[in-house]
Each structure stands twice: as C-alpha cells, then as structure tokens.
Amino acid sequence: MNMETEPGKERIGVIDLARFYAMALVFYGHFIERAMLLKNPAAAIQYKFIYSFHMLLFFILAGYVVRETDTELGFGTYLKHRFLSRLLPFLFFTVLFMIPPLFVSGDFYQLNLPTVQGYMDGLISTAFGIPLFCVPSWFLLLMFSVEMVHYGAFRFLRSSNRTILIAAVLFYVFGYWFNLNFDIVNPMKGRIIGWNYLFIQEAIPMYAFYLLGIYLRRKRFLMDDVSPKRMGAGALLSFLAVLFTFSFNTGPFNFNYFNSVVIIFSSHGNVFWFPLTAVMGSLFILFLAKLTPSRKIIAWMGQNTLILMCLNGIFYHYVNFRVAQWMLDTLPGSGPTIFGVGCAMTVISLAACIPLISFFDGCMPQLVGKPKRNGPWLGNLI
C-alpha cells in the first residue's frame, strides 16, 4: 500500500475506501485475536476468516497505486525515499511507544516492562523484525522489503501483462516453498529473532500479490463506472467464495498454534486455498469500496493508513485484552456477541484515532510516511 498522501499525487477514491475497510479489519482482527487467545471458539472462527485475506489485501492495494516509473529512479534515491516513508515512521513510532509502559501497564508478550532488561529485550526483538513495543508496526518492515524486491525485479517484468502474471505465480510458488521448508520465523520453535531481517523471506510471496495489484490497475479494474448491480453481485459472490472456502485451509501452517494464516510468521497454510481466499477476500473489499458512497472522513482515514496501522498498537497492547476479558466474563461467548462487541470496539477505536491522525498528519507528516510534505514543525525531507 502506498501509505502516504503526496502533494499533487492523484488519488483513487475506491482505493482510499478499500484502505479504510482494510484497516477496520486490522482493528477488528486484533480484538478478535484477544478473545481467541482466551479460548473462545467463535472468536477463533472469525479470526481464521479475517486473517485468510485481510493482510494480503494491503499488498494488492499497494501494487494498484504504485507508480511504475519509480523503478527508473537511481537506487540511492529510491532507497532514501523508501527509508524515509517506511523505516523512519517505524523508528518514530517505536520510540514513541516505548514511553507509555513507564506509566501504564500493558501486554507486551512477556517483556518485563518498564525494567531496563525489558527494554533491552524489546529493542533486540525490534532490531530483528518483531517490534514488541508496537507489534502492528511490523507491517512497515515487510512493505519496505516488498518495495525493494519490486525495485530489483519489475524492470524485467514491465514489458507485458502476461509477464507480470507469470512472475506473480513464480514469486508465489517459490516464496511459499521457501518459507514452508525453511520456517525462518517460528516462535513455537524458539525462532523469533536471529534470522528475520525486514521480513525479506516473506517479501517474496507477498510480492506476488503486489504484482496482482499492478495487473489490476493496468486493466483499469474498477477505475471506470460500473453498475451497482454488477458490483453487488461481485461483492456477494466473492464474499461467499471466502465464506465457503476459508475453512478448507487446514495447513500445513508454520505457526500451527493458531492454525490460521499469520503473515508475520510466514504461516500460509495450503498452497491452493491460501491464495484463493486471499484474492477472493480482497476482491470483496474492492467491490464493497466501489459500492460505498464517498465520505470525506472515511477517505481521509484511508489516506492515512500508515498512521492508523501504528496507532492500532494503543489498542493492541493496552485495551483489547482488557475488553476481551470483560466481554467473556460478563456476556455470552456466542458468535453474534463476539461480532457485535468486535464491531463496536472497531468503531470506537477508529474514532478515537481521528484526533491523533490529525495531529501527526498536520504537525509532523515528515515522520509518519510523508517526507515530501513541508512544515509546520519540520521541513520536507525529500
């Protein structure tokens, strides 16, 4: 996902709306995850459904909006831009999220915060790709690696749409095989740090979905006016495709503790059902976005998904586990209850982020993925 809003850059309304829906799924999924970890079976089913496609959607959206001419830049220029728009925000939010544990207790996966040893352990884990101070920010590292793969590969693929599709298949097959056989990042086997530099191993199969996004843009998929009936039919059929196939993905999962798709651990599952549900789920969100009347606030939040992704860490580390525990202690643990509370938490959490997005986007855009912006506190970095 091109997670920045650059002056003069053409916006694609349907993509901004799709980004918003994708972020809503992240917020919902992270809340549901907490209920699942408390052994609620209804939450586990919903988690498996959402995780079957929601992270893959971001890569399709990123490919859809990427400027193909970016690969013509000099390597130093391209690297500088990727660093300032991906890794600098990652570093900024990492430092920012190291402050709250000094005052508020949270869940940091056995990090003993706010002790010196806890901070040291957290920094070591962050340096090797698992940012325990703000777990959702891991996505920025993977996106950086996917974009670096794109810079090296796309100059050889851009000649035809057919070449792009063939390359997407090859990147997926090789990446799937590589991660399944080498299983580099697996906490169940004590391998969380040491080998996971910027998720480069996962960038290989994820680039396949990035290429799919490029292909869809070249085909002007959803760019032109389409009848609501056709969009509604497409949304319904793609949703049903995910609903009736996501449970078929029974593995093999690298991270078999969840037995679900977990991109952060390169755990994909079945070689066929994994990409099928990922693409169908992504199409569902795209069709839904095309059907959605444009709303300024939603589009604006969709344009600031980098900030939202990192702000999700507030709820991931401090709020979700407390609300999930309360929910299961006081309410029926049924699927409708989980869904209702999850939706309410998602809406409330996203709404609470609005003033923070406005602050970061307005005061220090250069540190949150928009290095070309100027002022008011800092000058443009590019």
N, C-alpha and C positions, 0 to 999 in steps of 0.2 A: 504494500500500500504506500503510495506516495503521501506520507503523513504530514505534509506541510502545505500552507497556503501562500504561494509566492505572488508578489505584485505582478499584475499583468498576465498571470497564468490563467488559461481558460479553464473554467470549472465545468464539470459534467454532473448535472443535477442528480441523475439517477445513481451515480457512484457515491456522491456525498450521502444520499439517503441510505444506500446499501451499507456504507461505512457505519452509519449510526446504528442500524439494525445489528451489524456485526458486533459493535461494542456493547449493545444491550445484551447480546448473547454471552459475551465475556462476563459482564456483571452478573447475569443470571446464573451462568455456569459455575462461577466461583462460589456463589452462595449455595447452589445445589451440591457442590462438592463437599461442603462442610456437613450438610445433612447426610450425605452418603458415607462420609468418614465416621459418622455416628451410627452406622449400620442400618440406615433406613433403606429398604429395598425399592420403594417408589422413587426415591431420590437417585438411586443407582441407575434405574432405567432411564430417567430423564437425563442424567449425566452422560450416559452412553450415547443417547440420541444426539444431544447437542455437540458433544465432542467428536462425533463422527464427521463433522463438516465445518464447524464454525471457525477454526483457525486456518484451515485451507482456504476459506473464503478470502481472507486478507491478502493472500498471495495472488489470487486471481484478480482481485481489485487493483493490486499494485501493478501487475502487468498491464492491466487495461489502461491505466493512466500514464504509464512511463513514456517519456519522450525517447523515441528510438535514436535520435541524434546524440543523446548523452554518451553513447559508446564511442563517439567520434572525438570526444574530449581527450586531452592528454591524460596519462594515468595519474600524474600528480594532482592535476586539477580535479579529476573525478574523485580520487581518494580524499582530497581535502573536503569536498562537498559532502561526501558520504560520512566522513568523520564528524563534521560539524552538524549534520542533520540527523544523525543516528547515535553515534557514540558519545558526543558531547551531552545530549539530553540524558542518555543513560547515566553518565557520570554525575550530572547535575542532580538528577532525582535520587541516585544512590546516596550522595552526600546529604541531601535534604531528608531522606527517610532514615538516616542514622540518628537524627535528633530526637524524634518523638519517644523512642524507647527510654530515654533519660527521664521521662516524666510519666509515661503511660505504659502499662503492661500490655503485651500483645502476644500473638502466636508466631514464633519465628523458627519452628521446626528444630527444637532442642538447642537453639542458640541461647546461651546463658547471658541475656542482656539485662541490665546495662554494664556488665563486668568488662574489664579490659580484655580478658580471654575471649569473651563472647564476641566483642567487636573484631578481634583479630581473626577468629574463626570465620566470622561473616565476611570479612574482607578477602580472606583466602578463597572462600567459596565463590564470592562475586568475581574475583580475578579469573577463575576457571569456568565462568559461564553460568553459575547458579546464583543469582542475586538475591540472597536471603533477606536483605533489608527491604526489598521491594520486588517480590517474586514476579509480578506481571511484567516488569520491565525487561525480562529475558527476551521478549519478542524483538526488541530493538537490535539485539545482538544477532539474532538469526536473520532479520531483514537486511542488516549490513552485509552479512555473508552472501545472501542470495543476490544482492545487488552487485557484489564483487564478482560472483560467478557470471552474472549477466554481462558485466563489462568484458570479461575474457572470452565468453562464448558467443555472444549474439552477433558479433561482426561476421561470424562464419555461418550464421543461420538466417539472416535477414533477407536473403535473396528471394525466398518464396514462402508462401503459407504452408505448403506441403512440407518443406524442410523444417519449419517450426514445429509442426505436429509430430513429425518423425522424431525430432530431437526431444520433444516433450516425453514421448514414450520411452526413449532410450535413457534419458535422465532419471525418469521414474523407476524403471526396471533396475538400473544399476544402483541407484540410491537405496531402493528397497532392499536389494540383495546385500549391499554393503552394510547397512545398519542392522539387518537381521542377523548376519553372520558375525559381525564384529562387536555389536552390542556395547558401544563405547560408553554410554551414559546410562547406568542402571543402578539406582540406589538399593535395589534388592540384592545386588551382588557387591555392594560397597564401592561402586564406581560412580561417584557424583563429580569428583574433581580429579584433575590429573590429565585428562585426555580431551576435554570438551572446550576447545578454544573457539569461541564465537560461533559455536554450533555448525562448524563447517561441514561436518558429516551429514547433518540434516538439511543443509542448504542444497545438497544435490537433488534429493527427490522433491523438495519444495520448489525448486526452480522449474520443474515440470508444470506446476500449476501456475507459476508466473508466466511461462510461455503460453499457456492456455489463455490467460488474460490478454496477452498481446494479440493472439489469434482472434479472439472475440472482438477486440477493438478494430482490428483490420477488416473484419467482416461487418463492422458497424452494428454489432449486436446491441439492440435496444437503443441505438442512437436516434433512430427515426421514430415517427409516430406509429404506434401500433394500437389496434383496437383493444379496449378494456376486456372484451370477451376473450380474445386470444391470450392476453396477459393473465387473466383469471384462470383460464384453462391450463396454461403453462405452470402457474403457481400451484394449482391443485395437484396436477399430475406429478410435478417434481417433489412436492411435499409427501404425497402418498408413496412415491418411489423410495424416499428416505425412511418413511414410517414402516414400510413393509420389508425393508432390506437391512436396516442398521443392525438388527439383532443377529443377522447371519454372519457378521464379522466376529468370529469366535477365536481369532488368533491365527498364527502364533503371535502373541504380544511379548515384546521385550520386557515391558513393565507389567507383569501379569498380576500385580496386586490389585489393579483396577479392572483388568480385562476389558479395557476400552482404548480408543485412540488417544494417545497422550504425546503430542508433538514434542514437548520439551524433553522427553526421554526417548525420542525416536521410536516410539511404540505405535506401529501402524496396524498390525493385525493381518488379515487376509489380503493377499496380493491383488485380488479382483474386487472384493466387496469394499475395501478401503477407498480406492479412487472413485468407484461408482457412487457411493453415498456422499463422498466429498463433493463431487461435481453436481449431483442432483440437489444437494442441500444448498450449494452456492447459487445454482440457478433459481431455486425457490426464493432466496433473499433478493436476487436481482429482479425477478418478476414482481415480487412484493414491493420493492422500491419503485419500480416503474408504475405500479398501480397507485402509489401513495401520492396524494396531493402535496405539492411542495410547501413546506413550512420553514420559515426563516430560522427558527431556533434549532430545529432538528438538523437542517442542512449545516448550520454553523457548528453544531457539535460534531457532525460527521466530518467537517473540515479540520477538526482538532482532535482526531483520534489518538495521536501520539500522546498528547497531554492526558486524555481520558484513560489511555492504557496504563499509564504510570499512576494516575490518581486512584485507579482501582485498588492500588496497594493499601490505601487507607482502610478500605472495607475488607480486603483480603486478610490483613494482619490484625485488625483491631475490632471489627464489627461483626463480620459474617459468622464466626464461630460462636459468638455470644448469642446472636439472634437465632441461629440454628438450634442451639441447645435449648433455648427458651421455647422455641416452636415445638420441638419434640417432647418437651416436658409438660407442656400445657395444652397442646392441640392434637387432634388425631393425626397419625402419621400417614394418611392416605395420599394418593397421587394428587387429587384435586386440592387438598390442603397445601401440599408442598408447592404445587404450581401457583396457587393464589398468593401465598406468602412470598414465594420467589419473585413473582411479578411485582408485588408491592415493594419489596426490597430493591428491585432493579430500578423502578421509577423513582423512589425516594433517593437512592444513591446517585443516580444520574442527575437529578435535580440539585442535589447538594453540591455537585461538582461544578455547576454553572458559574458561581462567583469565582471559583478558583481558576477555571479555564479563562475567564475574563481577565483575571489578574495576571496570570502568566503570559497569555497571548498579548495583553495590552502593554505590560511593563517590561518584560524580558523575553520577547519572542526569539531572540538570537540563541537563547539557551534551551529552547524547547522545540527545536526542529525547524526553525525558520531563519536561517543565517543570513538571508538576503535582506531581511527587514531592517529598517533604521529607526533607532530611538524606541522609547523615550529615555531609557536608562543607559542603553548601550548603543554603539554604532553598529552598522552592518558588518558582518564578519567575512562576507564574500562580496 
